Amino acid sequence: MASRFGALLITFSVFQALLSPQPMAGAANILAVQTIAAKSHWNVMQAVLRSLTDRGHSVTAFTPFADGDRDGYTEVDISGYLEAKVGLNVSRYTGSTRSFIAYLMNALRVNCGTIFEHQRMQDILEGRSPPFDAVIAEGFWSDCVSYAATVLRVPAIYVVPSPIVTHVERSFFGHVPNPAAVSNLLSPSGVPKTFGQRFTNTLRTVSGSWLVWDNERRLRQSDPRPFDAMDLVRPSLTFTNTHFITEPSRPLTPDIVQIGGIHLTPPGPVPKDILEFIDDAPNGVIYFT
């Protein structure tokens, strides 16, 4: 009797499961925004977007480094609107922390304004295009990139091409790393070990965070933008171009995922003539390329 009841119970459960509506997992329609026209930054973003399209998602990307549409991937070329940063002497912009932060904050806000004023972007923000499920943007030193996600009321996903910028961790993620244990992004030392390094790192972190806030405040007053008038959404997920093998240990919030090396491609074959030379070398070869 018990076995018959058990069989009936299992049959009923299976029948109910078959009749119940099952959630369908479909492809997402993603809007991607590249606000910095730097090739090294785009390499990481491009790898993330390619991994999404390879898995069946649709991506519309605003990028200054267009390389052509493909299946599930549509580009909006903004190279004529943003100044490309390729082959630059970085020391021009890193003379001091103050000048470096001032340059970055101004450039990011100008680029955000330029992209969000683009006619194609205006069509998206005003609902004259198919809806999007998420916005992927480069979250570097300014949260102005979240403007599109805020207007569209969809999650914002950040791609950071470097380690997390210490000076904006609090505003982005609500987390402040301990400066006695975690070096800020502009620190010359990877890990503060001595008292002097920890004290200097604390001063750099506090002063750098204040410079970010002060430059943002000044630019909001002197050059107000539409994204200044909104309470911008915080990132729901952040991909950072780091890996625990190469980076010092440090606490990260659960919404930060390390994807270091995602932009690396398998090496190509060694040219035949060089390969023959290596094979015939009796003492081995050190090959620089």
N, C-alpha and C positions, 0 to 999 in steps of 0.2 A: 504493500500500500504506500509506504514511504517513497519507494523508488518511482512508483507511478506518479505520485504528487510532484516529486522532483523533476521528472521528465516534462510534466505539464507546465511547471513553473519556468523551466528553461525555454520551452517552446513559446510560451507567452512573452517572455522577455525578448527573445529574438524577433518575434513578430512585431512587437511594439517598437523595437529599435529600427526595423526596416521601414515602418510606417512613419516614424518621426522625421521631420524635416532636418536634413543635414546641412550644416553651414558650408558654403562653397568658398573655396580660396581662389581668388582671381588675381590677375596682374594689377599692379598699382600704376597710376599715372603720376609721374614725378616731375616737378619743376626744379631745375638746377640753375644756380646763379653763381658765376665766378666773378668776384668783385676785384680781384687783384690780377693784373695782366702780367704775371710773372710765370715763365714756363715751368719752373720747378714746382710752383704751387699747383699749376694746372695738371702736372703729371700725376699727382696724387688724386685730385678730383676726377680726372679722366679714368683712372683705374677703378675707382669706386663706381662711376657711372657705367663703365663697360661691364663690370660684374653684375650690375642690375639688369642691363639689357640682355646679357647672356642667359639670364634666368627668366626671361619673358616679360619683364616690366617695360613700360614705355617711359622714355625720358625726353623732355624738352629742355635743352641747355642753352643758356645765354653765356657765350664764351668768346674771348678775343682770340682764341686759337682754334679756329674751325678747321676740321679735316674731313668734312663731308658727312652727309646723312647716311644712315644704315637702317636695317630693319629694327624698328622700335626706338630709334634714336633720331631726334630732330634738332638741328642746331640753329640758333639765332646768332649770326655773326655780328659781334659788337667791336671788332678790331678797329673800326673807324671812329669809335667813341672813346676808347680807353688807350692810353699810351702804354705800349708794350714795354715790359721791363726784362730785357734780354741782353746778356753780355755787359752788365753794368759794373762799375767800380763801387762796391757796396760802401767803401770807406767814405764816399761822398755824403752818405746819409747817416753815418754812425760816428760823427765827430764827438758827440756827447749824447748822453741819455735824453737830455731835454730836447735837443734838436731832432733826435731820432723819433721820439714819441710824438712830437709836434708834427713832423712830416707825415708819419703813418696815420695819425688820427685825421688830419686834413685830407690826405689822399683817399682814405677809405670812405669818408663821408661824401666827397666829390664823386667817387665812382659809384657809390650807392645811389646818389641822386641822379646820375647820368643813366644808369640802367633802369631805374624805376620810372624815369620819364620817357623811356623808349616807347614808341607807338605800340609795338607788339606786346610789351609788358603792360601798357595801359589797357589794352584789350583784355588781357588775362585778369588784371586786377578789377576791372569793371564788369566782369562776367560775360564777355563777348567771345569766349573760347570754352572748349570742354573743361570741366572741373578737374582739379588736381587733388591728389590724396595726401601729398606731402611736399615740402620744399627742402631741398638740399642746398646749402650755401657754405661758403668758406667762412668759418667763425674764427677770426684772427684777433684783432684788437678792438673791434667795434661791433655792437649788436644791431647796427642799422640793417644788416643783412636779413634780420628777422621780419622786416617790414612786409614782405610778400606773404609770409606765413600768417602774420597777424591779420592782414586784410582778408585773405582767403579763408581764415579760420581752420587751418590745417596744422599738423605738427611741423616743427622746424627741426631739421637734422643738420648738425654742423660737421664739416670736414676740416680738420686742423692739420696743415702740412708740416707742422713742427711740433715739438713738445707743447703741452698746454701753456698758454701765456699766463704766468703767475699773477700779473697785475689785474687781470679781469676774471679770475676764477670766482671771486665772491659774487660779482654781478651776473656771471653766466650760470654758475652751478650752486651758489650759496655755500661754497666751501673755501676756507682760508687755510692754505698749507702752513705748517709751522716753519718759520724762516730759520730756526735753529737746526732744522733737519733737511729742509728742501730748498735747494738753490733756485733763485728766480731765473727766468729765461735769459736775462742779460748779465748774469753773474759769470765771472771768469773761471770759477771753480765748479766742478760737477757736483761735489758734495761738500758742504761746509764742515770742516773737521775741528779746526782750532777755534779758540774763543774769538780771536780777531776776525776770522772768516765768518763766523756766525753773527757777530755784531755788525760787520760790514754788510752782510747779506740782509740783515733785518733793516738796516738803513736804506739799502737799495730797494727793497721790496716796498717799504712804506713810502719812500719818496717817489718811486716809479708809479705806484698806485695813485698817489696824489696828482702827479703830472697827467695821468690819463684822465682823471676826473676833471682837473682844471681845464685841460685843452678841450674836452667835450663840452664843458660849461661855456667856455668862451665861444666856441664854434656855434653852439645852439643860439647864442645871443646875436652874434655877428652875421650868421648865415643860416637862419632857421630853415629846416626841411620838413616835408610831410611826416617823416618817421619820428621827428622830435615831438610831435603832438600826440603820440600814441604810447600806450603802455605795451611795449613789444613783448611777445611771447618768449619764454626761455626755451632753449633746445631740449627736446624730448630725448635725443640721443646724439652722442658726439663720437666721431671717429677721429683718432689722432695718429699721426704718422710716427709712432714710437713702438718699441717692443721691449719687453722686460729683460731680454738678453743684453741689449745695448744701452738701456737707460738705468740710472740709479733707482733703487727701490724708493717708492714714495706712495702715499695714499691717493687713491682716485675715487671719485664718486661712482656709484653703480652704473650710471648712464654713460660713462666714458669707456669706449672700446678701443684697444690698441690694435692697429692694423699695419704696423710698420712692415715695409717690404711689399705691400700690395701692388705697387707700381713697377716692381722689378719683373723683367721678362726672362725666360730661359736663354742662356747664351747660345749664340749661333755656332755653327761648325768652324773649326780652325781651317784656314785656307790650305789647300792641298800641298803647295810648295813648302809652307811653314811646317805642316805636319810631317812631311817627309824629312825635313831637316831635323826636327825633334827626334823622330824615330831613329835616325842614323847617328845622332850625337852620342859618342861613347861616354861622355861625362855628364850628360843631362843638359838642360837648357833652362834659363830664366827668361821668361817671355813677358815683355812690357808692351801693352797695347793701349 
